[in-house]
């Protein structure tokens, strides 16, 4: 069963869409990669800079998307299990449907 909710991340009490956090992390990692290229004088070994850095941002964004979704889904599932209503429904279902 799929989730009908957009994955969100709690940052300092405010909920942000996970895709927004992933784009910011992709941009940050791309800027770090650019800094490393500048620091190590590797610019001569790269191809066209706009293509390289835009592809790096895409790769870094998707690389952070998957773990972020996994964490938000696990957190949402754990919160749902802690809900008193879900515990009551689960307890009632266990009493009604005996195993074996």
Phi and psi in degrees as a GROMACS rama.xvg file:
@    title "Ramachandran Plot"
@    xaxis  label "Phi"
@    yaxis  label "Psi"
@TYPE xy
-86.7268  162.812  UNK-2
-88.4795  138.816  UNK-3
-94.991  1.24621  UNK-4
-109.465  147.731  UNK-5
-74.0013  135.625  UNK-6
-63.6797  130.645  UNK-7
-123.597  156.057  UNK-8
-124.22  133.327  UNK-9
-86.6716  112.753  UNK-10
-119.257  109.849  UNK-11
53.8043  39.5044  UNK-12
88.0246  -5.97582  UNK-13
-109.879  139.028  UNK-14
-94.9211  126.059  UNK-15
-116.556  147.139  UNK-16
-62.1266  141.137  UNK-17
-62.62  -32.4841  UNK-18
-64.9894  -33.2335  UNK-19
-68.1882  -41.3081  UNK-20
-65.401  -38.072  UNK-21
-67.8235  -37.5885  UNK-22
-66.5309  -41.8239  UNK-23
-64.8812  -40.4224  UNK-24
-68.4238  -35.6604  UNK-25
-63.3327  -41.3771  UNK-26
-65.7  -42.4422  UNK-27
-62.2939  -45.0159  UNK-28
-66.166  -34.1382  UNK-29
-66.9881  -40.3444  UNK-30
-65.2716  -36.5706  UNK-31
-65.1158  -42.3401  UNK-32
-62.7747  -40.0261  UNK-33
-63.1529  -41.0423  UNK-34
-62.9742  -40.3408  UNK-35
-64.9825  -41.608  UNK-36
-61.9805  -43.1314  UNK-37
-66.876  -42.5377  UNK-38
-66.6323  -37.7457  UNK-39
-92.458  3.71096  UNK-40
55.2688  48.5608  UNK-41
-100.765  5.48934  UNK-42
-61.1392  -32.0869  UNK-43
-67.7507  -22.5273  UNK-44
-89.9808  -7.92911  UNK-45
-91.3052  160.179  UNK-46
-82.4128  -148.405  UNK-47
-64.5258  122.769  UNK-48
-57.9161  -44.62  UNK-49
-60.1019  -38.868  UNK-50
-68.1021  -45.3882  UNK-51
-62.6669  -48.2334  UNK-52
-73.7399  -32.7067  UNK-53
-68.8698  -38.2089  UNK-54
-66.7816  -38.9379  UNK-55
-62.3613  -40.5147  UNK-56
-64.5698  -40.5822  UNK-57
-63.17  -46.0798  UNK-58
-62.594  -45.6743  UNK-59
-65.9763  -37.1248  UNK-60
-64.4677  -47.7792  UNK-61
-68.5725  -31.6943  UNK-62
-67.2776  -30.582  UNK-63
-89.0979  -16.6812  UNK-64
-67.0626  -46.4217  UNK-65
-62.7237  -50.319  UNK-66
-64.5249  -33.2713  UNK-67
-65.0226  -43.4518  UNK-68
-64.4988  -40.6576  UNK-69
-62.4367  -41.5729  UNK-70
-68.2171  -44.0638  UNK-71
-67.3132  -35.9638  UNK-72
-68.9573  -40.1008  UNK-73
-64.5199  -41.0271  UNK-74
-64.9843  -43.4628  UNK-75
-64.0754  -39.8785  UNK-76
-66.5102  -39.8266  UNK-77
-66.3872  -39.3344  UNK-78
-66.3007  -37.0192  UNK-79
-66.9713  -36.1649  UNK-80
-69.7107  -28.7815  UNK-81
-81.3352  -12.2254  UNK-82
-63.8912  132.584  UNK-83
-59.5841  -36.4776  UNK-84
-65.3221  -42.8334  UNK-85
-66.1954  -37.7729  UNK-86
-64.3323  -39.5858  UNK-87
-66.0954  -41.5976  UNK-88
-65.4561  -43.4948  UNK-89
-64.2377  -42.8783  UNK-90
-63.1772  -42.6938  UNK-91
-63.9568  -40.3986  UNK-92
-65.7016  -36.3531  UNK-93
-68.4095  -37.8384  UNK-94
-70.1092  -35.4396  UNK-95
-78.8097  -37.9124  UNK-96
-107.776  87.054  UNK-97
-69.0754  145.297  UNK-98
-93.9502  131.447  UNK-99
